[in-house]
Each structure stands twice: as structure tokens, then as C-alpha cells.
Amino acid sequence: MKHARAKLGIRETPGAKHTPAIMAWAMNLGSKVLGIAYGADEIPWCGLFVAQVMAEAGFKSPPIAVRAKAWATWGDPAPAVEGAILVFQRPGGGHVGFYAGETKTAFLVLGGNQGDAVTMAYIAKSRCVAIRWPKGYPVIGGTIAVNAAGPLSTNEA
């Protein structure tokens, strides 16, 4: 989570220019990891964000890591604990980010491309399709109860 938290606030650059940090992640990971030639920060980048964070922590990504739903079969199934990878269904695709807490009905997600930035967002638990943890590593930590929730995110594209 320290690698993910360090990126909080990084935003897409509107228009024809691209955010250097996001483009550096794509260059660092390359098309073999991402599954595509990534050329613009307007391309959905939540999977890119998770792949970069996991690479910094020493873990390999799934094939076509830029696709959020590729993370749904990565690693092992896990409970909702700090740092677990959460995969969500959304209109037109999926979304992926890291567990940072929860209320009764929503997960607090540290993710990329949430409002075109790396942010914390509340996403309905009912949209979660997978919770994953690195294969072969013991699950550490526990759930984090959050007392107050902000508005629910409805589309992370």
C-alpha cells in the first residue's frame, strides 16, 4: 500500500498532452505486461496503476494487465483486507484498485483513474466481482471499518 499511497493525487492531463508519471508507468511495464501499446493517459489506466504498484512491490502482473478484469483471476482469492486487490463490474467494463477500508455497503478503494486521478473512492460492495491476493503469500491484516462514507462512485472510466 505504501507504493499506491505515494501516487495519490496523480491526475490525467486534459487534452492532447499526457501525464508524465502515467506514461512512465506504461513505458516501465511495456506492452508485454500491459498487453497493448499504451500511448495516452485517456486510455483507461486503473489496471496500469495496479500493475505499476505491484511491480514496485516485486510482483508480476496477469496477462493484459491494463484490463481491470484480468486481475479477477490473478493470485489467490482473498478476504477483504488492507492491500487486497478488488475487481469491480462497471458499465462498459471493469475497475480495479486496492482495499483501503469499508462501510456496511461500500469498499473504500485506493485506485487509479477514479475521477481521472489516483484517489480514494467508495464503490458499492455489490459491484465487486473478485478479491485477490498474491499467490503463495500469507494474507495479512484485517478489515478496516470506516465510519463515514462519501458518495458512491458509479463509473470509474
TORDREN-143464 format. One line per 5 residues: number of its first residue (from 1); their letters; for each residue x negated, y, z of N, C-alpha, C. Coordinates in steps of 0.02 Angstrom, whole numbers, plus 32768, in hexadecimal, padded with zeros to 4 digits. Layout:
N
NUM = A = X:Y:Z:X:Y:Z:X:Y:Z ~ ...;
***
This chain:
157
1 = MKHAR = 7FD7:7FC4:8000:8000:8000:8000:7FD5:803F:8000 ~ 7F98:803B:8019:7F6F:8077:801A:7F61:8090:7FD3 ~ 7F58:8061:7FA4:7F4C:8075:7F5E:7F8A:8095:7F40 ~ 7FC5:807B:7F51:8004:8098:7F38:8011:80DC:7F57 ~ 8009:80E2:7F98:8015:8122:7FBA:7FE7:8159:7FA1;
6 = AKLGI = 7FAA:8146:7F8E:7F7A:8178:7F76:7F92:8199:7F35 ~ 7FC1:817A:7F13:7FD9:8194:7ED3:801A:81BB:7ED9 ~ 8036:81C0:7F15:8074:81E6:7F1F:806C:822D:7F02 ~ 809D:8242:7EDC:809D:8285:7EC0:8084:828A:7E78 ~ 8062:8256:7E5F:804D:8257:7E19:808C:8258:7DEE;
11 = RETPG = 808E:8287:7DBE:80C9:8291:7D94:80B8:828B:7D4A ~ 80EB:8279:7D23:80E6:827D:7CDA:80DD:82C6:7CC6 ~ 80BB:82D1:7C90:80B5:8313:7C74:80EB:831A:7C3E ~ 8119:834B:7C45:814D:8353:7C12:812F:8368:7BCE ~ 8150:8353:7B9A:813B:8367:7B57:8106:833A:7B39;
16 = AKHTP = 80E0:8356:7B0B:80B0:832F:7AE3:8072:831B:7B0A ~ 8062:833D:7B40:8027:832C:7B67:8037:82F2:7B96 ~ 8002:82D1:7BAF:800C:8297:7BDA:7FE2:829F:7C1A ~ 7FFB:8284:7C50:7FD9:8289:7C90:7F99:8261:7C8F ~ 7F60:8280:7C9A:7F20:825C:7C97:7F1C:821F:7CC5;
21 = AIMAW = 7F38:8223:7D01:7F34:81EA:7D2F:7F5B:81AE:7D13 ~ 7F97:81B9:7CFA:7FBF:8182:7CDF:7F9D:8164:7CA2 ~ 7F82:818E:7C77:7F60:8175:7C3B:7F1F:8150:7C4E ~ 7EFE:8165:7C84:7EC2:8142:7C9C:7ED3:80FD:7CB5 ~ 7F0D:80F6:7CD6:7F22:80B3:7CED:7F2A:8086:7CB0;
26 = AMNLG = 7F4B:809F:7C7C:7F57:8077:7C40:7F15:8063:7C20 ~ 7EE7:8092:7C1C:7EA5:8084:7BFE:7E7F:8051:7C29 ~ 7E82:8059:7C6A:7E60:802B:7C98:7E7A:7FE4:7C91 ~ 7EBB:7FDC:7C8D:7ED9:7F99:7C89:7ED5:7F7C:7C43 ~ 7EDF:7FA5:7C11:7EDB:7F90:7BCC:7F17:7F69:7BB4;
31 = SKVLG = 7F1B:7F60:7B72:7F55:7F3F:7B53:7F5A:7EF5:7B64 ~ 7F22:7ED5:7B76:7F26:7E8E:7B89:7F4F:7E85:7BC8 ~ 7F46:7EB0:7BF8:7F6C:7EAC:7C37:7FB2:7EC8:7C2D ~ 7FB8:7F01:7C0E:7FF9:7F22:7C07:8026:7F00:7BD4 ~ 8009:7EE0:7BA4:8031:7EBE:7B70:8043:7EEC:7B36;
36 = IAYGA = 8030:7F2B:7B3A:803C:7F5A:7B04:8002:7F8B:7B02 ~ 7FFD:7FAE:7ACA:7FCF:7FE7:7AC6:7FF5:8022:7AE3 ~ 7FE3:8038:7B1D:8007:806C:7B42:7FEB:80B0:7B2F ~ 8014:80DB:7B10:7FFA:8119:7AF5:801A:8159:7B0E ~ 804C:8154:7B3B:806E:8191:7B50:8090:8186:7B93;
41 = DEIPW = 808F:81BA:7BBE:80AF:81B1:7BFF:80FB:81B5:7BFC ~ 8117:81BD:7BC1:8160:81B9:7BBA:8177:8170:7BB6 ~ 8149:8142:7BA7:8158:80FA:7BA8:8163:80E9:7BF1 ~ 8199:80C3:7C02:81A4:80B2:7C48:8164:8096:7C68 ~ 8153:80B1:7CA3:8112:80A1:7CC0:8114:8086:7D07;
46 = CGLFV = 814E:806E:7D1E:8151:8051:7D61:8126:8012:7D64 ~ 8128:7FE8:7D30:80FE:7FAB:7D2E:80B5:7FBC:7D29 ~ 80A4:7FF0:7D04:8060:8008:7CFF:8046:801D:7D44 ~ 806F:8043:7D69:805D:8058:7DAD:804F:801C:7DDA ~ 807C:7FEB:7DDB:8073:7FB0:7E06:8035:7F8A:7DF0;
51 = AQVMA = 802A:7F82:7DAF:7FEF:7F5E:7D96:7FAF:7F81:7DAC ~ 7FAD:7FC4:7DA8:7F72:7FE9:7DBD:7F65:7FE1:7E07 ~ 7F99:7FE7:7E30:7F91:7FDF:7E78:7F78:7F98:7E88 ~ 7F95:7F67:7E68:7F80:7F22:7E76:7F39:7F15:7E5F ~ 7F25:7F32:7E26:7EDF:7F2B:7E0E:7EAF:7F4A:7E41;
56 = EAGFK = 7EC0:7F84:7E5B:7E96:7FA5:7E8D:7E90:7F7B:7ECC ~ 7EC3:7F53:7EDB:7EC2:7F27:7F16:7EA3:7EE3:7F07 ~ 7E8F:7ED8:7EC7:7E6D:7E9B:7EB5:7E99:7E63:7E9B ~ 7ED7:7E73:7E86:7F05:7E3F:7E6E:7F10:7E46:7E23 ~ 7F1B:7E0D:7E02:7F2B:7E0C:7DBB:7F76:7E19:7DB2;
61 = SPPIA = 7F87:7E34:7D7A:7FCC:7E43:7D69:7FEA:7E0B:7D3F ~ 802D:7E0A:7D39:804D:7DD9:7D0D:8042:7DED:7CC4 ~ 804D:7DBF:7C96:804B:7DD2:7C4F:807F:7E09:7C42 ~ 806E:7E37:7C18:8099:7E70:7C06:80AD:7E96:7C46 ~ 807B:7EAA:7C6C:8085:7ECA:7CAD:80AA:7F0C:7CAA;
66 = VRAKA = 80AB:7F2C:7C70:80CF:7F6B:7C6A:811B:7F60:7C71 ~ 8132:7F24:7C62:817A:7F14:7C68:818A:7F06:7CB2 ~ 81B8:7F2B:7CCD:81CB:7F23:7D13:81E0:7EDC:7D24 ~ 8207:7EBE:7CF8:8221:7E7B:7D07:81EC:7E44:7D03 ~ 81B2:7E54:7CE6:817B:7E23:7CE5:8164:7E14:7D2C;
71 = WATWG = 816E:7E44:7D59:815A:7E3B:7D9F:8189:7E0D:7DC6 ~ 81C3:7DFD:7DAA:81F4:7DD3:7DCC:81DD:7D8B:7DD5 ~ 81AD:7D76:7DAD:8193:7D31:7DB3:814A:7D2F:7DC8 ~ 812C:7D69:7DD4:80E7:7D6E:7DE9:80E1:7D58:7E32 ~ 80A9:7D3B:7E44:809D:7D29:7E8A:80CF:7CF7:7EA4;
76 = DPAPA = 80E0:7CFF:7EE4:810F:7CD3:7F06:814B:7CFB:7F1F ~ 8185:7CD9:7F26:81BE:7CFB:7F45:81AB:7D0F:7F8C ~ 81C8:7D46:7FA4:81B5:7D5F:7FE6:81F1:7D81:8007 ~ 81EC:7D8A:8049:821E:7DB3:806B:820E:7DFD:805E ~ 823D:7E27:8070:8233:7E70:8068:8207:7E88:80A2;
81 = VEGAI = 81C7:7E92:8093:8196:7EAB:80C4:816C:7EE1:80A3 ~ 814C:7F0A:80CC:8124:7F41:80B0:80F3:7F28:807D ~ 80F3:7F47:8042:80C5:7F36:800D:80DF:7F01:7FDD ~ 8115:7EDF:7FED:8131:7EAE:7FBE:8147:7ED2:7F7E ~ 8143:7EAF:7F47:8159:7ECA:7F07:81A3:7EBC:7EFF;
86 = LVFQR = 81C9:7EF1:7EF2:8211:7EEC:7EE8:8221:7EF8:7E9E ~ 8249:7ECD:7E82:825D:7ED3:7E3C:82A9:7EDE:7E3A ~ 82BD:7F11:7E14:8303:7F25:7E10:831E:7F21:7DC9 ~ 8360:7F17:7DC5:8385:7F1D:7D86:839C:7F65:7D81 ~ 839A:7F81:7D45:83B5:7FC3:7D38:83D2:7FC4:7CF2;
91 = PGGGH = 83FE:7FF3:7CE3:8418:7FF7:7C9F:83DF:7FFE:7C6D ~ 83DC:7FD2:7C3D:83A9:7FD4:7C09:8368:7FB3:7C1B ~ 8363:7F92:7C55:8324:7F71:7C66:831C:7F62:7CAF ~ 82DF:7F6E:7CC7:82D0:7F5F:7D0D:82A6:7F96:7D2C ~ 8296:7F8D:7D6A:826B:7FBB:7D8F:8244:7F92:7DC2;
96 = VGFYA = 8206:7FA7:7DD1:81DC:7F84:7E01:81B8:7FB7:7E2D ~ 81B0:7FA5:7E6C:818D:7FD0:7E9B:817D:7FA9:7EDA ~ 8166:7FCB:7F0D:8151:7FAC:7F4B:8181:7FBB:7F84 ~ 818E:7F88:7FAD:81B9:7F8F:7FE8:8197:7FBE:801A ~ 81BB:7FF1:8030:81A1:8020:8062:81D1:8026:809D;
101 = GETKT = 820B:8005:809A:823B:8006:80D0:8280:7FF6:80B6 ~ 82B2:7FFA:80E3:82F6:7FEA:80CE:8329:8005:8100 ~ 8365:8010:80E5:83A0:801D:810C:83CC:7FDF:8106 ~ 8409:7FE1:811D:8435:7FA7:8116:8443:7F97:80CD ~ 8446:7FCA:80A2:845B:7FBF:805D:8428:7FD0:8028;
106 = AFLVL = 83EF:7FEC:803C:83BE:8003:800A:8377:7FF4:8020 ~ 834C:7FE9:7FEE:8304:7FE4:7FFA:82E6:8029:7FED ~ 82B5:803B:8016:828C:8076:8009:8251:805D:7FDF ~ 824B:8077:7FA3:821B:805D:7F72:81E6:8092:7F62 ~ 81A7:807E:7F69:816F:80A8:7F53:8161:8090:7F0C;
111 = GGNQG = 8170:80BB:7EDB:8169:80A5:7E96:8157:80DD:7E67 ~ 8142:80CA:7E2C:8133:80F8:7DF7:816E:8100:7DC9 ~ 8171:8137:7DA6:81A7:8147:7D77:81EA:814B:7D9A ~ 81E9:8162:7DD7:8227:816F:7DFD:822F:81BB:7DFA ~ 825D:81D2:7DD0:8261:821A:7DC4:8223:8234:7DA1;
116 = DAVTM = 8206:820A:7D75:81CA:821A:7D4F:818D:8228:7D7A ~ 818B:8209:7DB6:8153:8213:7DE4:814A:81D6:7E10 ~ 8112:81D4:7E34:8108:81A2:7E68:8129:81BF:7EA6 ~ 815E:819F:7EBD:8186:81B9:7EF5:819E:817F:7F20 ~ 81C1:8192:7F55:81E8:8164:7F7D:8230:816E:7F68;
121 = AYIAK = 8254:8138:7F5A:829A:813D:7F46:82C1:8105:7F66 ~ 8300:8113:7F75:832D:80E0:7F8F:8351:80BF:7F54 ~ 834E:807C:7F52:836F:8056:7F1D:839A:8021:7F3E ~ 83D8:801A:7F27:8408:7FEB:7F44:83EC:7FA5:7F45 ~ 83F2:7F84:7F7E:83DB:7F3E:7F84:83FE:7F11:7F52;
126 = SRCVA = 843C:7F22:7F41:8462:7EF9:7F12:8442:7EF6:7ECC ~ 8417:7F26:7EBC:83F5:7F27:7E7B:83B4:7EFE:7E7B ~ 839D:7EE8:7EB5:835E:7EC4:7EBA:8366:7E7D:7E9F ~ 833A:7E6A:7E70:833E:7E27:7E52:8303:7DFB:7E68 ~ 82D0:7E18:7E85:8297:7DEF:7E9C:826D:7E16:7ECE;
131 = IRWPK = 8251:7DF1:7EFE:8221:7E0C:7F2D:81E5:7DDD:7F2A ~ 81AA:7DF9:7F1C:816F:7DCF:7F0E:8133:7DE4:7F39 ~ 8105:7DB5:7F41:80C8:7DBE:7F69:8090:7D9A:7F45 ~ 8051:7DB1:7F4B:801A:7D8F:7F29:8017:7D44:7F3A ~ 8011:7D1B:7F06:800F:7CD2:7F0D:7FD4:7CBD:7F38;
136 = GYPVI = 7FE4:7C92:7F69:7FB1:7C75:7F93:7F9B:7CA0:7FCE ~ 7FB7:7CDC:7FD5:7FA5:7D08:800D:7FDD:7D07:8041 ~ 7FCB:7D05:8081:8000:7D05:80B4:8026:7D47:80B4 ~ 8067:7D42:80BD:8091:7D7D:80C2:8083:7D9D:8106 ~ 8072:7DDC:8106:8064:7DFF:8144:8097:7E37:814E;
141 = GGTIA = 809D:7E4E:818B:80CB:7E85:8199:8112:7E6E:819F ~ 813D:7E9D:81A5:8184:7E8F:81AC:81AE:7EC4:818B ~ 81EE:7EC1:8199:821B:7EF3:817D:8211:7F35:81A1 ~ 8221:7F6B:8180:821B:7FAE:819C:8260:7FCE:8199 ~ 827F:7FD7:81D2:82C1:7FF7:81D3:82B9:8042:81CB;
146 = VNAAG = 82E1:805D:819E:82E3:80A5:8193:8327:80BD:81AA ~ 8328:80EE:81D6:8367:8103:81F4:8392:812E:81C6 ~ 8373:815A:81A0:8399:8187:8174:8386:817A:812C ~ 83B6:8179:8102:83A9:816D:80BB:83B9:81AB:8092 ~ 8393:81B5:805D:83A3:81E9:802D:83D4:81CE:7FFA;
151 = PLSTN = 83E0:81F3:7FC5:840C:81DB:7F90:83EF:819E:7F6D ~ 841B:8172:7F55:8404:8137:7F31:83EF:8149:7EEB ~ 83B7:812E:7ED5:83A2:8134:7E90:83D0:8107:7E66 ~ 83E4:811F:7E2D:8410:80F7:7E02:83F1:80E4:7DC0 ~ 83BA:8106:7DAC:8399:80F5:7D6D:8352:8110:7D6F;
156 = EA = 8322:80E3:7D72:82DC:80F6:7D7A:82B8:80FF:7D37 ~ 82DB:8101:7D00:82BC:8107:7CBF:82A2:814E:7CB4;
***
